[in-house]
């Protein structure tokens, strides 16, 4: 690193409270980060060029170990509770000082500066400082490269993540629950991450910062994927991890805007990211060809994917490390993506739910009132591996399909969504990617091919005049027939061997949805 670059880097890191004693690698290229990760033994090269890494004990997020600093600047707007757990300023300051001392003592640090938010009017510059080369590569793959002008004028970023996987907290001293932690100061835009190698904590911390910032600007942040049709019609896909956001929005006929996190402003939809972070367990070239191809590309980071040590061939069906195997890759790796990472106002909203009870139809048209209820309830199932301790599907309710990442109360985001649905006349669809013929362990998963056919029919406008029936329990309008879809799938009750048990289960779920929606909207 040239002298003037070193001096500038030292000054910029000094503003973040850091004074490293070792080498500092500043905005390295993808190729250089590969070399560092392989040289230090944290990454291995697989067939086709992806970098394969393992994350040790933590193979998913640890929501019980995420804290928000309770400080005057943000205290009044945070929805405190089991999701947004408080930590006092003194404990956070002690943790920050000790984590900085740890980073300062490392033989080398990696700094990655990137943009979060493709709309420059509503995005932030994010700085990651980490002891790990592959986490810097992950961040480079996931977020948006700075322009030459942004890089030349880089000073104080709006978001900073200090990342030290090898540093563990002392719960008695730092007031954390255990050794791993994510601690966020919303007013400062600072995130402290330690004791975990799972890279998803970096991604979701940036998302949480945006979820706090954008409502203050009148912009709706969304846990969703988005794509655009040949006529410019935009579709938004809400859903928790594992419900099919990435799979269903990655469609060769509709260019991909992004797979997970977006904002919706008066100008339209924009991606927060410059890459995708997809589950890759069980991927096949036949069912998910675009995503599958990225697992054999240079620039992709694969977490906890098993490969043959000799041939370096991946085994995407092997879940011996975790079911939550992940691939992080630049959006440009998807051949049919939107380079600008933004588009116009949505025409359709798809709310994805992985119904663990197996009673919801594979598709339903929602009224505006039903849409708000489902959004506030956020019913789905946590799928195995996405969070620590989840080993089989569990029914859950996650407001706005993203409660773990929402610092403010759900009603704030729901009000923004309602305004946009009404303002732009958006059609809203409920899609069940979960079970039919019975609940988890009894029924079977909805066939991915059938779900793709159903989604394409809805987005094409082909269901606008289709004959529907009103579900007697949920009140949804359900299409009677869709070309290419087995008719029995559209009537879940007919797939159950015990009709009375179906009715009882469906009524219980409808009641739970109503209760959770009411609670979230209070």
N, C-alpha and C positions, 0 to 999 in steps of 0.2 A: 504494500500500500504506500503510495507516494506520501512525502512528508506533509504536504498541504492537506491531503485527504485525511491523514491520521489526525492532524490538528483539528480539522473541522469535525470529524467524528467524535473526538474527545470532548469538544465543546458542546456538541449536541447531546451526547450522553450525560454530560455534567448537568444539563438541564433536567434530566430524568433522575438525578441523584446518584449517578454511577461514576466510578473512577476505576475502570478495569486496570489490573496489573499485567494481564496477559494480552495475547493478540486479539484484535477485534476485526472480524471479517464483515465488511459492510456491503450489503446488497449484492451478494455473489450471484453469478449466473446459475442456471439449472445444472449445467455440466460441472461447474466447480463444486456445487453442493453435493452432487452425486459422489465426486471424488472424495470429499471430506467424510461423508457418511460411510463409504466403503472402507476408507483407510482406517477410520477409528472403530470399525467393526459393528456399527449400529445399523447398517443396511447391507443388503445383498442384491446383486443384479440377477434378475430372472429372465427367462426366455422372452425375447421380444423387446426387452429394455426397461420394464418397470423396476422400481426399487422396492424391495420387500423388507418390512420392518416388523418387529414385535413390540408390544407395549407392556409386557410383564403382567403384574397382578391386576392392573386396571385395563379392562378391555371395553369399557363403556363409561358413560358419564356417571358422576357420583353426586346426584342432586342434593343429598343430605349434607354435603360438605361444601356447598356454595353459600357465600355470605355477602351481604351488602352493607357497606359502612353506613352507620346511622349518623349522618352529619347534617347540619342545618340546610345546606343547599338543596338537598333532594328529599329530606325526611318526610315532608308534607305530601309528596306526590307518590311515594312508594306504597304499594299494597302489601304491608307487612304480614307475615304468616309463615306457614311451613315451607313455602316456596322461596319467599324473599326473607331469609333469616337475617336478623341484624347482628352486627359485630360493632363494638364501640370503637371510637376513634383511637383511644389509647392502645388497645390490643392490635388494631390494624397498623398503627404506626410502628409498634415494636416488631410485628411480623414483616413489614416492609423494610425496616432497617436491617433485620437479620437476613432477609432474602437478598437485599442489595449487597451486603457484605459477602454472602456466598457467591454471588455472580462476580463481584469484583475480584475474588480470589481464583477464579477459574483460569486455566491456561489459555483458553480461547473462548470468545463469545461470537455469536452470529447475530447481526442486526438486519432486519428485513423491513423496509418501508413500503407500504402499499396503500391502495385506496379501497375503502369499503363504501359502495354505493356508486352505480354508474351515472347517476344524475349528479353532476358536480355541485348543483345548488343545494343538495340535501345529503351529500356524502361526507365522509371524514377521511383524513389521512391517519393510518394506523401504523404504529411502530411495534414490532416484536423484537425483544431482546432475549436471547435464549442461549443456553449452553449446548444445544443439540443441533447439529447440521440438518438432520432429516426433518426436524420440526420447522426449521426455516424454509426448507424445500416445500413442505406441506403448505405453509402459509403463502409462499410464492405461487403455488399451484392453485390455491383456493381464492385468493383475492385479486384485485385488479392492479396491473402494473401502472406505475406513475408515468405521466408524460415527462418529456425532457424538461419542460418548463417547471413542472411541479418538483422534480428532483433538484433542479438548480436552485429553487427558492425554498427548499425544505428547511424548516426551522423547528418550531414546536408543534408536534402532531396533536390532533384532537383526541386520539386514543393511544394508550401505551399498554402493552402486555409484557410484564416481566415474568419470564418463564424459566423455572428451574426444576426439572423433574427429579433431580437427585437431592433436592433440599426437602426435608420433612419438618413440619411444624411440631412444636411441643405444646400439646393441648393445655397443659397447666399454665404455660407462659403466654401463649398466643390466643387462647380462648377458642380454638377450633375444636372440632369433635374428635378427629383423629389426625394422623400425620399429613394426609393429602388435603388439599384445599383449593378453592377458587374464591378470592376476595375482591370485590369490586367497589370502587369509589366512583359513583355516577357523576358527581360534580367535577371531579378532576379527570374523568375518563381513564382512570388507571385500573388495571387488573393485575392481581398477583396470583400466579399459578405455581403450585409446587406439589411434590410427592406423587405425581401421576404422569405417565408418558402418553396417555390417551390423547390424541391430537384433537379430537372433537371438542375438548374443553376450550381450545383456542378459538375455534370456529364459533361456538355458541356464546362465548364471552363477547366477541365482536357483535354478534346478533343482538345480545342483550343491551349493549351500549346503544345500538341503533334503535331498539325498541323503546328506550327511554327518551332519546333525543327527538325522534321524528314526530310523535304526537304534539310536542311543543311547537312544531313548525306546521301543524295542520296536515301532516302526511301520515297515512296508514302503513305501519310496518306489518308484514305478513309472513307467517311460516308457511310458505307455499312454493310450488314450482309454477312456471308459466311458459306458454308457447304461443305461436302466432300462425294463423292459417294463411292460405294462399291469397285470400282477399283482405288480409290485414286484420282479421278478427282475432282478438286476444282471449286466451283462456287461462284462468288461474286455478290451480289445484291446491286446496288446503289439505293438510293431513300431518299427523305425527310421523316420526321415523318408522319405516317399515310398512306403511300403509299403501305405498305404491306411487308416491309423488314423482320420483325420478323415473321409474319404469314407464309410467303412463304418459308423462309429459315428453319423454324422449321418443319422438315419433317421426319417422322418415318423411311423412307428409306435412309436418308442421314444425318449422324451425324453432329451436329451443332458445328461450330467453334466459332461463336459469332453472335450477332444479330444487331450490330449497328456501331461499330468503329474498324477499322483494319489498319494495315500497310502492305505494299507489298515491301519486300526487295529482294535481290538477292537469299535469302534462301527460299522465299515463303511468304505466308500470315500468319500474326499473329494477334490475338485479342488484343485490348488494355485493355479489361475488363475481369473480372471473373464472370460477371453476366449479366442479361438482364433487360431492362427497357421498358416494353411493354404496349401499350394501351390495356385496358381491357374492354372498353365499348362494351356491346353487345356480349361478348365472349360466345361461346357455347361449350359444350363437344363434339358435333358432328362435328363442322367445324374446331375448333382449340383445339383438345383434350390435346395436350402437354402443351400449355400455360394455358388453363383452369384449368388443374390440379394444377398448381402452386398457384392459388388463394385460395387453401385449404391446404396449406403447412406451417409448421413452418419455419421461416426464410424469408418469403416474406413480404415486406412492401407494403401496398396498399394505394395509395394516393387518397383521395376524393371519395372513393367507399362507397356507402350507404349500411347500414346493419340494420337488425331488432335489436333493443336494447335488446329484451328479448331472442330471439332464437340465435342471433348472425349469422344468415344466411345472406349472401350477396345478393344484388340485382344488378347484373352487367348491367342490362338494364336501371337503374335509372341514368339519366344525370342531376339531379336537382342541383348538385354542379358544375359540368362541364362535357363536353363531353370528356375532356382530362383526364379521370381516368387512373391511371397508376399502374402497379405492378413492383416492383424491386425484383428480386430473383436470387440466385446463379445459375450459369450455370449448376451446378451439379443437380439442380432440374429438368432439362430436361433429361429424361432417355437416350436419344440418342445424347450425346454430346461428343466432343473431349476433353479428360482430359488435354492434353498438350496445348490446345487453340491455336494451330498452325498447318499448313499443308504446302503442296508444292505449286508449281506454278499453277495459275488458268488455266482451260481449257475453261470456259465460263464466260462471264460477262453479267449480266442482269441489264438493266437500267429501273427502275420502274417509271412510271409516272401516276399520277391520273389526267387524262384528263378531265378538267371541261367543255370543249366544246363538248366532245363526238364524235370526228371525227377520232381519232387515232385507228388503228386496235388493237386487243388484243395482237398480237405478230407480230413482224417484224424482219427480219435479217438485220443488219446494216453493211454497208461497213466500212472500217477504217475511211474514211472521214466523213461519216454520224455519226459514233460513236463519233468522236471528236466534231462535231457540236452539237450533243445532250448533250454531257457532258458539254461543255462550256455554252450552253443555260440553261440546267437544268430545262426544263419545267415540271411543275406539278401544283397541286392546293394545297394551304394551306387548311388543313381540320380544322373543328371547334374545338376550344379549345386549340390547340397546342401552339398558341401565344395569348397573351392578345388582345382582341378586334376582334378576328376572330370568327364569329358566324355562318358562312356558307362557303361552298367551294369558294375559290377565286383563279383564275388563277394567277400564279406567275412564275418567272424565277429566279432560284437560282443556280448560276454557280457551276459546279462540284457536284451538288446535295447536297450542304452543305455550301453555301456562308456565312451564319451567323457565321460559325465557322472557317473561313479561314483568318488568319491574312495577308497572302501574296497574291499577285494578282493571279487570276484564271489561267493565262497562265503558272505559275510555276507548278501547279498540273497537268494541261493538258499535258504539255510536258513530265512529268514523266509517265503519263498513256500511252501516245502514244508510248513511248519507250518500255514499257512492252508489250503492245498489239502486236507490231511488233516483238519484240524479242522472244516471246513465242507462236506466232500464235494463239492468243485467239479469239474465236468466240464471237460476241457481239449481244445481242438481246434486242429489245425494247418491254417492256410489259406494256400495259395500264390496270391499275386496277381501272380506273375512270368510265366514263359514256359511254353509247352507246344508239343510238336511239334519240339523242338530248343531249343538255347540261344539267348541273346541274339544277334541278327543272323541267325539261321536260322529259329527258330520264331516264334510270335506270342504277344502278351500275352494273358493270361486275360481274357475279356470281362467288363467291370465288371458288366453285368446278371446274368451267370451267377454271379459271386461274390456279389452281393447276395442272389440267390435261395438260394444255398448257406448263407450266414450266417444268413439268416432261418429257414431250415429247422432249423439246429442250435440256435439260441436259442429257438425255439418248442417244442422238445422233440420235434419231428417225426422226428428221427433216432435217438431213444432205442432204438427197437425195430427199426430198419431193418436189412435184410440187409447184411452187410459181407463183404469179403474181406480176408485178411491179405496185405499187400504182401510178396512174397518177399525183397526186399532190405532194406527199411527196417523191416519188422515192424509197420507201422501197420495199424489197422483202418480200411478205406476203404469207404464206402457203395457199394453196387452200382448203385443208382438213386436219383435225387432228382427229383421232379416239376419240370418246367420247365428241366432241365439236359440238354444233349446228352450221352448216355451215354458217348461216346468220351472226353469231357473227364475223366471220373472214372477212366479208365485211361490214364495218360500214355504208357505204352509203345505203346499202339495208335495214338497220334498221330505216332509217329516213323517215318520211312520205313526206318530201319535199326535193327531190334530188337537186334542184337548191340551196336551202338554205344550204344544206350540202356542196356543192362545194364552195360556197362563204365563209362559216365558215372555211372550211379546208384551203383554199387559204390564208385567213387572218392569221391563225395560222402558216402555213408554213413560211409566210413572217416574222412574229414576231420571230419565232425560229431563222431564219437566221440573223435577225438584232441583237438579243441578243447574239448569238454566236460570231458574228463579234466584237461586243462591248467588250465582256468579254475577247476575245483573243487578243485585241489590246495591 
